[in-house]
């Protein structure tokens, strides 16, 4: 059902009529926000239920008309610049086919929440969602703090930089701050300063949040063990400003970090209130009183880690060597970086050309640049907290000759060139080591009809066992009758970004499983076959050997896995 603009007034009138006698006390229809709404008196407060101009394809929202910030209530959020108006957090579903039901449900759910707040049933939410309440109760014009890598630190000393826009960038140490700055902004944080991380014994309610110096002192005494002393020690160095990060844990185990700013008071001539020799002798409370305190809008630069299934991977400092930064290798490297792999060595001697850009991780802006070097910059800008990315613009043989210990501390080597000579060289180089790093060899058959990812654990198996002396694969899955374009020169195969993404994911998933501790000691051969439509487009067929040993693949594509053994 689609509602025309002319219908809006008509069904708003229908809603108004339907509500006659159904709303407690009094109610009235109002026009606001380009839509309409209802003012209801319930539970002793004025409740606004508003439908915006997108309604009924958006859900109605509920607001408290006169909300007292000094008496905070769970699941109710004050709104900056809107005076005493506060939003009631509802989970009411959107029901476009029944606008009346949407509004009735919003009123019903708002009443239930207000009743639960009155009885105290929702009080724990102040702690379980502490970070959100902190941001809702910030004063107008609050400055910003951005934190990285502090989630595991309950207390201690970190390093911060203060940007020209007033933002504080707070990191666990100078090295991580400088690395992030170099990767994302191509700059260098020359003189990071120290800041304290102070642990809270318990999380305060919003009316206890510090808003000025005196309330900060009360907060430190009530909610921290040694907060006064930790801050006082750093202030004795007479910094002009100091961010203070507070760390706490909610009842549900969630860890929170919030920050306040201390800025030294100055007279009309820009001078601090006391002389240096007096400043250093003051007690912790007296020295804090020389500064103005205000809460900071606090956010995490590493918030994306919460979206990862294995966020611990980012803290294990795994190193992956990627041989070949073409369409397949570049995407695998980027996927692993996004998954949390911290260190890379990228090896490729080639320059990015125009024919690469339709399926390569790098686009037209990098044409003419060495693939390995451009990919390094791309990873660093996309994931600035990646620890180390080395780019080697040479062949694998040249790279090993220049650095015989290249594979020394690698947790995994991934070969993506599909070049027989390079794969043989790598197989021999890995096998010759006293402790062989696990290696994944991955390549696509013509037109991406099949993609193979072979994990050699380094505990006995050899990749070359699956090929004859000239590099013909003994386990080939497909044959394609369609001729390759003449410009490919029989050295590459045409397929698109969708096909290469599927191939990248096959190898990247196997790599993450290996890094995560699976496949220990096993040599794994994983193959993805394409969809029937892709097979037909390439005039392809499945080989008799494949059908005999694996069966005919599904028309929608299929993943096969077995032991690498010939």
Buried (B, 14 or more C-beta within 10 A) or exposed (E): EEBEEEEBEEBBEEBBEBBEEEBEEEBEEBEEBEBBBBBBBBBEBBBBBBBBEEBBEBBBBBBBBEBEEEEBBBBBBBBBEEEBBBBBBBEBEEBBEEBBEBBBBBBEBBBEBBEBBEEEEBEEBBBBBBBBBBBBBBEEEBBBBBBBBBBEBBBBBBBBBBEEEEBBBBBBBBEBBBBBBBBBEEEEBEEBBBBBBBBBEEBBEBBBBBBEBEBBBEBBEEBBEBBBBBBBBBBEEBBEBBBBBBBBBBEEEEBBBBBBBBBBEEEEEEEBEBEEEEBEEBEBBEBBBBBBBBBBBBBBBBEBBEEEEEBEBBEEEBBBBBBBBBBBBBBBBBBBBBBBBBBBBBBBBBBBEEBBBBBBBBEEEBBEBBBBBBBBBBBBEBBBBBBEBBBBBBBBBEBBEEEEEBBEEBBBBBBBBBBBEBBBBBBEBBBEEEEBBBBBBBBBBBBBBBBBBBBBBBEEBBBBEBBEEEEEEEBBBBBBEEEBEEEEEEEBBBBEEEBBBBBBBBBBBBBBBBBBEEBEEBBBBBBBBBBBEBBEBBEBBBBEEBEEEBEEBEEEBBBBEEEBEE
